[in-house]
Amino acid sequence: MFERTKNLNLSVIKQMELRASKYPDVISLAQGVPNFDTPECIKRRVELALKRGMVAKYSLSPGISELRELIETKLSQENMFYDWEKEILITAGSIEGITATILALTNPGDEIIIPEPTYTSYREVIILAGCIPVFVPLDEANSWSFDLEKFKSAITPKTKAIFYCNPNNPTGTIYAKEQLMGLAQLAQQHDLYLISDEVYKDFLFDDKQKIFSLAEVPELRKRVIRLFSFSKSYAMTGWRVGYLHSDESVLKEILKIHDCLVTCAPVISQYAAMGALEMGDKDLIEMNDEYRQRRDLICWHLDELSHVFSYVRPESAYFVFPKILLDKIDYKDCEHADSLSWKFALWVLEEAKVAVVPGVAFGPNGEGHIRMSFGRSEKDINDAFRRLKKLFSHK
């Protein structure tokens, strides 16, 4: 009984949120949820669709044609050229797209390489598909960058894909074009797929910086599956809508799984996505500016606690992944006795009523760190660190 789920775990992020919910005055820096409401222009687009009676029925399984056409246009502006009819699929958030992709491309027993630390749910989806996650550590000393030699060493005859998040959650790293092209070369040499989750692509804190995607390279289009969600950029986590794109030969197989899983993405949310693409640029820029300020604020607070944390300054997303400098935490009531990051997270939750995520949740290389979200308001960030500074004043 329950053979399929026996090796699956509820996301540690969700576990921490459940624990935090038991404290009425907790401040959560754990879950990656923007504190902004969905922009008004998106709501107006949905209201119009509701009034016109356009949301009550299924859409086509790949998604509403008009939305896919908008995405094709948006992609072309970013140097990616995909046919809206055959190469773009609207998904119920990025995690459904990831699940459909892995189920379509792999067979049980295949290996999927994931650089880590990286997003917690990747491991669970890989295991759900009957595959084996192979962790390759990122190089913290070099701003959490790829070590291509370690990727090369991890490839075996069972390897099917390399799956990464760019910009990365939890480190906020933007991978350099040269590093990504190195991964592409490995994929071509060993006939691998490249699955790129780019949900944080719109988070840019340096105006001179650009996020490069392997989906821009025409020669790679049959290897690359690129995913995006509207959840983070447009403060739409509850709407559950995103998209993926790839070559027609790949997408038609993913579509079969997508149809089995959800039939189609929520239609009302697809209209919300249209509003985001048609009218959301101004709001996106304003929210991005606010996140930049919050990044600077949380880094300032971490600098004030330099005896407790060291960290790599995030370039994107809304997370920072500090290393815990304390070598011992006097927290006894912990089922994860060998994990410093778990004991630390539970200790600050109980003592300071501040929720963070233990770094080991993001892979073995995340042990000894925690993830903090600055997707929260400045008030929440300041109040949380006021509590932490009081707690650490005795350390």
Backbone hydrogen bonds in HBPLUS format (Angstrom, degrees):
<---DONOR---> <-ACCEPTOR-->    atom                        ^
c    i                          cat <-CA-CA->   ^        H-A-AA   ^      H-
h    n   atom  resd res      DA  || num        DHA   H-A  angle D-A-AA Bond
n    s   type  num  typ     dist DA aas  dist angle  dist       angle   num
A0005-THR N   A0002-PHE O   3.23 MM   3  5.45 131.4  2.48 100.6 112.5     1
A0006-LYS N   A0002-PHE O   3.11 MM   4  6.03 119.8  2.49 147.6 161.9     2
A0008-LEU N   A0005-THR O   3.04 MM   3  5.08 163.5  2.07 108.5 113.5     3
A0014-LYS N   A0011-SER O   2.99 MM   3  5.21 115.0  2.43 100.1 114.8     4
A0015-GLN N   A0011-SER O   2.87 MM   4  6.26 151.5  1.96 147.1 156.6     5
A0016-MET N   A0012-VAL O   2.86 MM   4  6.10 156.6  1.91 150.8 155.1     6
A0017-GLU N   A0013-ILE O   3.04 MM   4  6.34 152.5  2.12 143.9 151.9     7
A0018-LEU N   A0014-LYS O   2.91 MM   4  6.15 154.3  1.97 149.4 155.9     8
A0019-ARG N   A0015-GLN O   3.01 MM   4  6.29 156.4  2.07 146.2 152.7     9
A0020-ALA N   A0016-MET O   2.81 MM   4  5.98 159.5  1.85 148.3 154.6    10
A0021-SER N   A0017-GLU O   2.95 MM   4  6.08 140.1  2.11 141.2 150.8    11
A0022-LYS N   A0019-ARG O   3.18 MM   3  5.77 162.5  2.22 113.6 119.0    12
A0023-TYR N   A0020-ALA O   2.98 MM   3  5.62 168.2  1.99 121.7 125.5    13
A0026-VAL N   A0023-TYR O   3.31 MM   3  5.43 161.6  2.35 118.5 116.1    14
A0027-ILE N   A0353-LYS O   2.95 MM 326  6.39 154.5  2.01 149.5 156.1    15
A0355-ALA N   A0027-ILE O   2.95 MM 328  6.28 159.2  1.99 144.2 150.4    16
A0029-LEU N   A0355-ALA O   2.79 MM 326  5.55 160.6  1.83 147.8 153.7    17
A0373-SER N   A0029-LEU O   2.83 MM 344  4.86 144.6  1.95 125.2 134.9    18
A0033-VAL N   A0031-GLN O   2.96 MM   2  5.72 135.6  2.16 104.6  91.7    19
A0035-ASN N   A0375-GLY O   3.03 MM 340  6.14 134.6  2.24 165.9 160.3    20
A0042-ILE N   A0039-PRO O   3.11 MM   3  5.60 133.1  2.34 108.5 119.7    21
A0043-LYS N   A0039-PRO O   3.29 MM   4  6.71 156.6  2.35 146.5 153.2    22
A0044-ARG N   A0040-GLU O   2.87 MM   4  6.14 157.5  1.92 156.4 162.3    23
A0045-ARG N   A0041-CYS O   3.21 MM   4  6.39 149.2  2.31 135.3 142.5    24
A0046-VAL N   A0042-ILE O   3.12 MM   4  6.45 151.8  2.20 147.1 154.4    25
A0047-GLU N   A0043-LYS O   2.84 MM   4  6.14 159.7  1.89 153.5 159.5    26
A0048-LEU N   A0044-ARG O   3.01 MM   4  6.21 155.5  2.07 146.8 152.3    27
A0049-ALA N   A0045-ARG O   3.22 MM   4  6.46 155.8  2.28 139.2 145.3    28
A0050-LEU N   A0046-VAL O   2.87 MM   4  6.16 155.0  1.93 153.6 161.1    29
A0051-LYS N   A0047-GLU O   2.93 MM   4  6.16 164.7  1.95 151.3 154.9    30
A0052-ARG N   A0048-LEU O   3.09 MM   4  6.26 143.7  2.22 142.2 151.8    31
A0054-MET N   A0049-ALA O   3.00 MM   5  5.28 171.6  2.00 158.0 157.3    32
A0053-GLY N   A0050-LEU O   3.00 MM   3  5.15 161.4  2.04 108.4 113.6    33
A0063-GLY N   A0060-LEU O   2.86 MM   3  5.18 143.4  1.99 110.4 122.3    34
A0090-ILE N   A0062-PRO O   2.85 MM  28  5.70 170.0  1.86 144.4 147.9    35
A0068-ARG N   A0064-ILE O   3.12 MM   4  6.48 162.3  2.15 156.6 161.7    36
A0069-GLU N   A0065-SER O   2.91 MM   4  6.17 149.9  2.00 152.2 161.1    37
A0070-LEU N   A0066-GLU O   3.04 MM   4  6.32 152.7  2.12 142.8 149.9    38
A0071-ILE N   A0067-LEU O   2.96 MM   4  6.28 153.9  2.03 149.7 157.0    39
A0072-GLU N   A0068-ARG O   2.92 MM   4  6.16 155.4  1.98 144.3 150.9    40
A0073-THR N   A0069-GLU O   3.07 MM   4  6.37 158.8  2.12 148.1 153.0    41
A0074-LYS N   A0070-LEU O   2.92 MM   4  6.21 159.2  1.97 147.5 153.6    42
A0075-LEU N   A0071-ILE O   2.79 MM   4  5.98 164.1  1.81 158.2 161.8    43
A0076-SER N   A0072-GLU O   3.01 MM   4  6.21 155.1  2.08 145.5 152.1    44
A0077-GLN N   A0073-THR O   3.21 MM   4  6.52 143.3  2.35 143.4 152.4    45
A0077-GLN N   A0074-LYS O   3.17 MM   3  5.26 126.6  2.47  96.6 109.9    46
A0078-GLU N   A0075-LEU O   2.87 MM   3  5.04 141.9  2.01 102.8 115.0    47
A0080-MET N   A0075-LEU O   2.91 MM   5  4.99 157.6  1.96 136.3 136.3    48
A0079-ASN N   A0076-SER O   3.20 MM   3  5.04 156.8  2.26 106.2 105.3    49
A0087-GLU N   A0083-ASP O   2.78 MM   4  5.17 150.9  1.86 162.5 162.6    50
A0246-SER N   A0087-GLU O   3.24 MM 159  5.51 145.8  2.37 136.6 146.4    51
A0089-LEU N   A0244-LEU O   2.95 MM 155  5.41 168.3  1.96 162.8 164.3    52
A0244-LEU N   A0089-LEU O   2.92 MM 155  5.41 150.9  2.01 150.5 160.1    53
A0091-THR N   A0242-GLY O   2.86 MM 151  5.03 161.0  1.89 118.7 125.0    54
A0242-GLY N   A0091-THR O   2.90 MM 151  5.03 148.9  2.00 140.5 140.0    55
A0098-ILE N   A0094-SER O   2.79 MM   4  6.08 152.6  1.87 153.1 161.4    56
A0099-THR N   A0095-ILE O   2.96 MM   4  6.10 160.7  1.99 142.3 147.3    57
A0100-ALA N   A0096-GLU O   2.90 MM   4  6.09 167.6  1.91 153.1 156.3    58
A0101-THR N   A0097-GLY O   2.94 MM   4  6.01 156.0  2.00 143.2 150.2    59
A0102-ILE N   A0098-ILE O   2.98 MM   4  6.19 170.4  1.99 157.3 158.5    60
A0103-LEU N   A0099-THR O   3.00 MM   4  6.10 165.2  2.02 152.5 157.2    61
A0104-ALA N   A0100-ALA O   2.99 MM   4  6.03 146.8  2.10 140.6 149.5    62
A0105-LEU N   A0101-THR O   2.98 MM   4  6.12 153.7  2.05 152.4 159.0    63
A0106-THR N   A0102-ILE O   3.21 MM   4  5.89 143.0  2.35 146.6 151.4    64
A0110-ASP N   A0107-ASN O   3.01 MM   3  5.77 160.4  2.04 148.8 150.2    65
A0109-GLY N   A0130-GLY O   2.79 MM  21  6.07 155.1  1.85 135.9 141.1    66
A0132-ILE N   A0110-ASP O   2.84 MM  22  6.22 156.2  1.90 154.8 162.0    67
A0111-GLU N   A0158-LYS O   2.91 MM  47  5.52 168.4  1.92 131.3 130.8    68
A0160-LYS N   A0111-GLU O   2.78 MM  49  5.79 164.4  1.80 168.7 163.3    69
A0112-ILE N   A0132-ILE O   2.97 MM  20  6.20 160.1  2.01 153.4 155.7    70
A0134-VAL N   A0112-ILE O   2.91 MM  22  5.92 160.6  1.94 148.4 146.7    71
A0113-ILE N   A0161-ALA O   2.94 MM  48  6.31 156.5  1.99 162.7 158.4    72
A0163-PHE N   A0113-ILE O   2.86 MM  50  6.12 168.7  1.87 176.1 179.7    73
A0114-ILE N   A0134-VAL O   2.94 MM  20  6.07 162.8  1.97 148.9 151.5    74
A0136-VAL N   A0114-ILE O   3.08 MM  22  6.13 156.3  2.13 136.1 137.8    75
A0116-GLU N   A0136-VAL O   2.86 MM  20  5.94 149.4  1.96 142.9 144.6    76
A0138-LEU N   A0116-GLU O   2.88 MM  22  5.75 150.5  1.97 150.2 149.5    77
A0118-THR N   A0362-PHE O   2.85 MM 244  4.99 151.3  1.94 133.5 139.7    78
A0122-TYR N   A0119-TYR O   3.35 MM   3  6.08 159.5  2.40 119.2 124.6    79
A0125-VAL N   A0121-SER O   3.09 MM   4  6.34 161.1  2.13 156.5 160.4    80
A0126-ILE N   A0122-TYR O   3.05 MM   4  6.28 164.6  2.08 157.1 161.2    81
A0127-ILE N   A0123-ARG O   3.00 MM   4  6.24 160.7  2.04 152.0 157.2    82
A0128-LEU N   A0124-GLU O   2.84 MM   4  6.01 156.9  1.89 146.9 153.9    83
A0129-ALA N   A0125-VAL O   3.08 MM   4  6.32 145.3  2.21 144.2 152.3    84
A0131-CYS N   A0126-ILE O   3.00 MM   5  5.33 151.0  2.08 162.6 154.3    85
A0130-GLY N   A0127-ILE O   2.82 MM   3  5.01 157.9  1.87 110.4 116.9    86
A0139-ASP N   A0145-SER O   2.92 MM   6  5.25 170.0  1.93 152.1 155.5    87
A0142-ASN N   A0139-ASP O   3.10 MM   3  5.46 147.2  2.21 107.4 116.8    88
A0144-TRP N   A0139-ASP O   2.75 MM   5  4.58 120.6  2.10 128.6 132.7    89
A0143-SER N   A0140-GLU O   3.16 MM   3  5.17 124.4  2.49 125.0 116.0    90
A0150-LYS N   A0147-ASP O   2.94 MM   3  5.55 132.6  2.17 114.6 126.4    91
A0151-PHE N   A0147-ASP O   3.30 MM   4  6.76 149.0  2.41 145.2 154.2    92
A0152-LYS N   A0148-LEU O   2.92 MM   4  6.18 162.7  1.95 151.2 155.7    93
A0153-SER N   A0149-GLU O   3.00 MM   4  6.20 153.8  2.07 141.3 148.0    94
A0154-ALA N   A0150-LYS O   3.12 MM   4  6.24 132.3  2.36 134.9 146.3    95
A0154-ALA N   A0151-PHE O   3.03 MM   3  5.13 132.8  2.26  98.4 111.8    96
A0155-ILE N   A0152-LYS O   3.38 MM   3  5.62 154.7  2.45 104.1 110.8    97
A0159-THR N   A0156-THR O   3.06 MM   3  5.36 163.3  2.09 114.1 119.4    98
A0193-TYR N   A0160-LYS O   3.04 MM  33  6.41 167.2  2.06 144.1 146.0    99
A0162-ILE N   A0193-TYR O   2.93 MM  31  6.35 152.5  2.00 152.6 158.3   100
A0195-ILE N   A0162-ILE O   2.91 MM  33  6.25 162.3  1.94 154.1 159.9   101
A0164-TYR N   A0195-ILE O   2.99 MM  31  6.40 159.9  2.03 174.2 177.6   102
A0197-ASP N   A0164-TYR O   2.98 MM  33  6.30 170.7  1.98 158.9 160.9   103
A0166-ASN N   A0197-ASP O   2.96 MM  31  6.21 151.3  2.05 144.9 153.8   104
A0168-ASN N   A0173-THR O   2.82 MM   5  5.14 157.3  1.87 145.1 151.6   105
A0172-GLY N   A0168-ASN O   2.78 MM   4  5.11 148.3  1.88 144.2 148.8   106
A0315-GLU N   A0172-GLY O   2.80 MM 143  5.38 143.6  1.93 133.2 139.6   107
A0316-SER N   A0172-GLY O   2.98 MM 144  4.69 130.7  2.23 123.8 134.0   108
A0179-GLN N   A0176-ALA O   3.08 MM   3  5.33 120.9  2.44 101.9 115.9   109
A0180-LEU N   A0176-ALA O   3.07 MM   4  6.43 162.9  2.10 156.7 161.5   110
A0181-MET N   A0177-LYS O   2.88 MM   4  6.09 158.7  1.92 154.8 160.7   111
A0182-GLY N   A0178-GLU O   3.05 MM   4  6.24 137.7  2.24 134.0 145.2   112
A0182-GLY N   A0179-GLN O   3.09 MM   3  4.99 122.9  2.43  91.1 106.2   113
A0183-LEU N   A0179-GLN O   3.07 MM   4  6.53 147.8  2.18 145.4 153.5   114
A0184-ALA N   A0180-LEU O   2.93 MM   4  6.28 154.4  2.00 146.5 154.1   115
A0185-GLN N   A0181-MET O   2.93 MM   4  6.18 149.6  2.03 142.0 149.3   116
A0186-LEU N   A0182-GLY O   3.18 MM   4  6.50 154.4  2.25 144.1 150.1   117
A0187-ALA N   A0183-LEU O   2.90 MM   4  6.22 155.6  1.96 150.9 158.3   118
A0188-GLN N   A0184-ALA O   2.92 MM   4  6.21 154.1  1.99 151.0 157.2   119
A0189-GLN N   A0185-GLN O   3.00 MM   4  6.19 155.7  2.06 145.9 152.6   120
A0190-HIS N   A0186-LEU O   3.00 MM   4  6.15 148.3  2.10 148.8 156.3   121
A0191-ASP N   A0187-ALA O   2.82 MM   4  5.45 106.4  2.37 138.6 151.2   122
A0192-LEU N   A0187-ALA O   2.90 MM   5  4.52 159.6  1.94 129.3 135.8   123
A0194-LEU N   A0223-ARG O   2.82 MM  29  5.73 168.8  1.83 139.7 139.8   124
A0225-ILE N   A0194-LEU O   2.92 MM  31  6.30 156.8  1.97 156.9 160.0   125
A0196-SER N   A0225-ILE O   2.87 MM  29  6.16 164.8  1.89 157.8 163.0   126
A0227-LEU N   A0196-SER O   2.88 MM  31  6.20 162.5  1.91 160.8 161.4   127
A0198-GLU N   A0227-LEU O   2.88 MM  29  5.82 163.7  1.91 149.0 152.8   128
A0201-LYS N   A0198-GLU O   3.17 MM   3  5.29 158.0  2.22 118.4 116.8   129
A0203-PHE N   A0200-TYR O   3.08 MM   3  5.65 169.2  2.09 124.0 126.5   130
A0209-GLN N   A0206-ASP O   2.90 MM   3  5.41 162.3  1.93 120.0 126.0   131
A0216-GLU N   A0213-SER O   3.03 MM   3  5.71 164.2  2.05 117.5 121.3   132
A0217-VAL N   A0214-LEU O   3.13 MM   3  5.59 167.3  2.15 113.8 117.9   133
A0220-LEU N   A0217-VAL O   2.95 MM   3  5.56 160.2  1.99 122.1 128.7   134
A0221-ARG N   A0218-PRO O   3.28 MM   3  5.44 171.1  2.29 112.0 114.7   135
A0223-ARG N   A0220-LEU O   2.75 MM   3  5.30 159.0  1.79 123.6 131.1   136
A0224-VAL N   A0220-LEU O   3.00 MM   4  6.05 147.2  2.11 158.0 166.9   137
A0226-ARG N   A0245-HIS O   3.20 MM  19  5.63 166.2  2.22 162.7 160.8   138
A0245-HIS N   A0226-ARG O   3.04 MM  19  5.63 146.8  2.15 149.8 160.1   139
A0228-PHE N   A0243-TYR O   2.85 MM  15  5.43 153.6  1.92 169.0 171.0   140
A0243-TYR N   A0228-PHE O   2.78 MM  15  5.43 160.0  1.82 149.8 153.8   141
A0230-PHE N   A0241-VAL O   3.14 MM  11  6.19 174.0  2.14 150.9 152.6   142
A0234-TYR N   A0230-PHE O   3.31 MM   4  5.73 155.9  2.37 137.8 144.5   143
A0236-MET N   A0231-SER O   2.76 MM   5  4.12 149.8  1.85 119.4 128.2   144
A0235-ALA N   A0232-LYS O   3.37 MM   3  5.16 171.1  2.38 102.9 105.4   145
A0239-TRP N   A0236-MET O   3.05 MM   3  5.39 152.1  2.13 112.0 120.5   146
A0250-VAL N   A0247-ASP O   2.92 MM   3  5.45 138.3  2.09 115.4 126.6   147
A0251-LEU N   A0247-ASP O   2.88 MM   4  6.08 172.0  1.88 162.6 165.2   148
A0252-LYS N   A0248-GLU O   3.11 MM   4  5.99 163.7  2.14 149.0 151.1   149
A0253-GLU N   A0250-VAL O   3.10 MM   3  5.60 138.5  2.28 110.3 120.9   150
A0254-ILE N   A0250-VAL O   3.25 MM   4  6.64 157.1  2.31 149.8 156.5   151
A0255-LEU N   A0251-LEU O   2.83 MM   4  6.02 157.1  1.89 157.1 163.2   152
A0257-ILE N   A0254-ILE O   3.07 MM   3  5.39 119.9  2.44 104.3 118.1   153
A0258-HIS N   A0254-ILE O   2.93 MM   4  6.21 169.1  1.94 159.5 163.0   154
A0259-ASP N   A0255-LEU O   2.90 MM   4  6.03 159.9  1.94 150.5 154.9   155
A0260-CYS N   A0256-LYS O   3.25 MM   4  6.52 148.3  2.36 135.2 143.2   156
A0260-CYS N   A0257-ILE O   2.98 MM   3  5.04 116.5  2.39  97.4 113.5   157
A0261-LEU N   A0257-ILE O   2.91 MM   4  6.20 150.6  1.99 154.1 163.2   158
A0262-VAL N   A0258-HIS O   2.96 MM   4  6.08 176.2  1.96 165.2 164.0   159
A0263-THR N   A0259-ASP O   3.17 MM   4  4.17 137.7  2.35 107.5 116.8   160
A0264-CYS N   A0262-VAL O   2.58 MM   2  5.28 140.3  1.73 110.2  96.1   161
A0269-SER N   A0266-PRO O   3.12 MM   3  5.29 121.5  2.48  97.7 112.1   162
A0270-GLN N   A0266-PRO O   3.01 MM   4  6.38 138.7  2.18 144.1 156.5   163
A0270-GLN N   A0267-VAL O   3.03 MM   3  4.96 123.4  2.36  93.4 108.5   164
A0271-TYR N   A0267-VAL O   3.17 MM   4  6.59 149.7  2.27 150.8 157.4   165
A0272-ALA N   A0268-ILE O   3.16 MM   4  6.50 144.1  2.30 134.5 144.6   166
A0273-ALA N   A0269-SER O   2.88 MM   4  6.20 148.9  1.98 144.7 152.8   167
A0274-MET N   A0270-GLN O   3.03 MM   4  6.38 144.4  2.16 139.5 148.9   168
A0275-GLY N   A0271-TYR O   3.07 MM   4  6.43 155.9  2.13 145.3 150.8   169
A0276-ALA N   A0272-ALA O   3.01 MM   4  6.38 148.9  2.11 145.5 154.3   170
A0277-LEU N   A0273-ALA O   3.06 MM   4  6.36 160.5  2.10 151.1 154.6   171
A0278-GLU N   A0274-MET O   2.82 MM   4  5.95 155.4  1.88 155.1 162.8   172
A0279-MET N   A0275-GLY O   2.87 MM   4  5.65 159.7  1.92 145.2 150.3   173
A0280-GLY N   A0276-ALA O   2.90 MM   4  4.39 140.4  2.06 122.3 127.5   174
A0284-LEU N   A0280-GLY O   2.92 MM   4  6.09 158.3  1.97 157.0 164.0   175
A0285-ILE N   A0281-ASP O   3.00 MM   4  6.26 160.4  2.04 153.4 157.2   176
A0286-GLU N   A0282-LYS O   3.05 MM   4  6.32 161.8  2.09 148.9 153.9   177
A0287-MET N   A0283-ASP O   2.87 MM   4  6.06 163.8  1.90 155.3 159.2   178
A0288-ASN N   A0284-LEU O   2.92 MM   4  6.03 155.9  1.98 145.8 153.2   179
A0289-ASP N   A0285-ILE O   2.98 MM   4  6.22 154.4  2.04 148.0 154.2   180
A0290-GLU N   A0286-GLU O   3.12 MM   4  6.39 152.4  2.20 142.1 149.4   181
A0291-TYR N   A0287-MET O   2.88 MM   4  6.22 154.8  1.94 151.0 158.0   182
A0292-ARG N   A0288-ASN O   2.96 MM   4  6.24 149.7  2.06 145.8 154.0   183
A0293-GLN N   A0289-ASP O   3.16 MM   4  6.50 155.3  2.23 145.5 150.9   184
A0294-ARG N   A0290-GLU O   2.97 MM   4  6.29 152.7  2.05 146.7 154.9   185
A0295-ARG N   A0291-TYR O   2.76 MM   4  5.98 150.5  1.84 149.3 157.4   186
A0296-ASP N   A0292-ARG O   3.05 MM   4  6.34 161.4  2.09 147.8 151.9   187
A0297-LEU N   A0293-GLN O   2.92 MM   4  6.17 148.3  2.02 140.9 150.4   188
A0298-ILE N   A0294-ARG O   2.88 MM   4  6.09 169.8  1.89 155.4 156.4   189
A0299-CYS N   A0295-ARG O   3.03 MM   4  6.16 154.7  2.09 147.9 155.2   190
A0300-TRP N   A0296-ASP O   2.98 MM   4  6.14 148.1  2.08 139.8 148.5   191
A0301-HIS N   A0297-LEU O   3.03 MM   4  6.40 157.8  2.08 151.6 157.0   192
A0302-LEU N   A0298-ILE O   2.96 MM   4  6.21 155.0  2.03 142.3 149.4   193
A0303-ASP N   A0299-CYS O   2.87 MM   4  6.12 150.0  1.96 146.5 154.6   194
A0304-GLU N   A0300-TRP O   3.10 MM   4  6.43 141.0  2.26 140.5 150.8   195
A0304-GLU N   A0301-HIS O   3.02 MM   3  5.02 123.1  2.35  94.2 109.1   196
A0305-LEU N   A0302-LEU O   2.93 MM   3  4.98 143.1  2.07  98.4 110.1   197
A0308-VAL N   A0305-LEU O   2.84 MM   3  5.39 160.3  1.88 118.8 125.7   198
A0309-PHE N   A0305-LEU O   2.98 MM   4  6.20 157.6  2.03 157.4 164.8   199
A0325-LEU N   A0308-VAL O   2.73 MM  17  5.07 174.9  1.73 147.6 145.8   200
A0310-SER N   A0323-LYS O   3.11 MM  13  5.21 146.6  2.23 135.7 145.3   201
A0323-LYS N   A0310-SER O   2.65 MM  13  5.21 159.9  1.69 161.0 166.7   202
A0374-PHE N   A0318-TYR O   2.79 MM  56  5.23 160.3  1.83 135.8 142.8   203
A0320-VAL N   A0372-MET O   2.98 MM  52  5.46 152.5  2.06 153.1 161.3   204
A0372-MET N   A0320-VAL O   2.98 MM  52  5.46 166.7  2.00 162.6 166.4   205
A0370-ILE N   A0322-PRO O   3.09 MM  48  5.87 146.6  2.20 156.7 166.9   206
A0324-ILE N   A0368-GLY O   2.83 MM  44  5.69 175.3  1.83 157.2 158.9   207
A0331-TYR N   A0329-ILE O   2.84 MM   2  5.58 135.2  2.05 105.6  91.9   208
A0334-CYS N   A0332-LYS O   2.84 MM   2  5.72 131.2  2.08 111.8  96.5   209
A0339-SER N   A0336-HIS O   3.04 MM   3  5.53 167.1  2.06 120.2 124.1   210
A0343-LYS N   A0339-SER O   3.13 MM   4  6.34 172.0  2.14 150.1 152.6   211
A0344-PHE N   A0340-LEU O   2.82 MM   4  5.93 158.8  1.86 151.7 158.1   212
A0345-ALA N   A0341-SER O   2.97 MM   4  6.06 163.6  2.00 142.6 147.1   213
A0346-LEU N   A0342-TRP O   2.95 MM   4  6.16 165.8  1.97 157.9 161.4   214
A0347-TRP N   A0343-LYS O   2.90 MM   4  5.93 150.0  1.99 141.4 150.5   215
A0348-VAL N   A0344-PHE O   2.97 MM   4  6.24 167.7  1.99 159.1 160.1   216
A0349-LEU N   A0345-ALA O   3.09 MM   4  6.16 145.8  2.21 137.9 147.6   217
A0350-GLU N   A0346-LEU O   2.99 MM   4  6.15 161.8  2.02 146.3 150.6   218
A0351-GLU N   A0347-TRP O   2.81 MM   4  5.88 168.0  1.82 157.4 161.6   219
A0352-ALA N   A0348-VAL O   2.88 MM   4  5.06 147.1  1.99 121.0 131.7   220
A0354-VAL N   A0348-VAL O   3.39 MM   6  5.95 168.5  2.40 124.9 128.0   221
A0353-LYS N   A0349-LEU O   3.05 MM   4  4.47 128.6  2.32 109.1 119.0   222
A0357-VAL N   A0371-ARG O   3.21 MM  14  5.11 172.4  2.22 145.5 147.6   223
A0371-ARG N   A0357-VAL O   2.87 MM  14  5.11 157.1  1.93 144.5 152.2   224
A0361-ALA N   A0358-PRO O   3.12 MM   3  5.93 162.4  2.15 121.6 126.8   225
A0359-GLY N   A0369-HIS O   2.75 MM  10  4.55 144.0  1.88 142.1 131.0   226
A0362-PHE N   A0359-GLY O   3.00 MM   3  5.77 166.0  2.02 123.7 127.5   227
A0363-GLY N   A0360-VAL O   3.17 MM   3  5.29 161.9  2.21 113.8 113.7   228
A0366-GLY N   A0363-GLY O   2.82 MM   3  5.40 160.2  1.86 121.2 128.0   229
A0367-GLU N   A0364-PRO O   3.24 MM   3  5.70 166.2  2.26 112.7 116.8   230
A0369-HIS N   A0366-GLY O   3.12 MM   3  5.75 133.2  2.35 146.3 146.6   231
A0381-ILE N   A0377-SER O   3.00 MM   4  6.34 162.3  2.03 153.9 158.7   232
A0382-ASN N   A0378-GLU O   2.86 MM   4  6.05 169.2  1.87 155.4 158.1   233
A0383-ASP N   A0379-LYS O   2.83 MM   4  5.96 165.8  1.85 153.9 158.4   234
A0384-ALA N   A0380-ASP O   2.83 MM   4  5.89 158.7  1.88 148.3 154.5   235
A0385-PHE N   A0381-ILE O   3.05 MM   4  6.25 162.7  2.09 149.6 153.8   236
A0386-ARG N   A0382-ASN O   2.92 MM   4  6.07 139.9  2.08 142.2 153.9   237
A0387-ARG N   A0383-ASP O   3.17 MM   4  6.44 153.8  2.25 144.3 149.7   238
A0388-LEU N   A0384-ALA O   2.97 MM   4  6.31 157.0  2.02 144.8 152.0   239
A0389-LYS N   A0385-PHE O   2.83 MM   4  5.83 162.7  1.86 144.8 149.1   240
A0390-LYS N   A0386-ARG O   3.21 MM   4  6.35 150.5  2.30 136.7 144.3   241
A0391-LEU N   A0387-ARG O   2.99 MM   4  6.30 157.0  2.05 148.6 154.9   242
A0392-PHE N   A0388-LEU O   2.81 MM   4  6.05 160.7  1.85 156.1 161.1   243
A0393-SER N   A0389-LYS O   2.99 MM   4  5.85 115.9  2.41 133.6 146.4   244
A0393-SER N   A0390-LYS O   3.40 MM   3  5.23 149.9  2.49  94.0 102.5   245
A0395-LYS N   A0392-PHE O   2.92 MM   3  5.05 162.9  1.95 108.8 114.4   246
